[in-house]
Amino acid sequence: MVEQVTVGQSTVSAHLKILTQARFVLPERRGTARLYRVNQRCISCFPSAADVVMGRPVTAFDAVAADCAGSVSEVAS
């Protein structure tokens, strides 16, 4: 993952920790490594949740998106 983005390994790890705490990504331990997968329950609400976290207005907002956005906001603050 680090090779694909323009930030360092420690920054990627910090972001993955926050996303894991919010349950947006789900870790799986394989030996000494961790594999991450996106929580499928959050996929449909991601655009709305991202707007909420970024402070953008959202017109069509459902309960699932509210849960996802709330979890990420609480962990990030």
Residue, then its C-alpha position, 0 to 999 in steps of 0.5 A: m500500500v505504501e508503494q501506491v501512495t505518496v505518504g510514509q509507512s507510519t502515516v498509512s499505519a495511522h490511517l489504517k488504525i483509525l479506519t479499523q477502529a471505525r470498522f470501515v476496514l477489517p483487519e485479518r492477521r496472517g502470520t506477522a502481516r495484517l491484511y485489510r479489507v473494506n467492510q462491505r456494510c460501509i461501501s454503500c454509505f461511503p460517499s455520504a459518510a465522507d461528505v459528513v466527515m469533510g463537513r459538506p452538506v448532504t441532502a439524501f442521508d440514510a441511517v447507515a451513512a449516519d452510523c458510518a460517518g459517526s464512527v469515523s468522526e468519533v475515532a478521528s477526533 
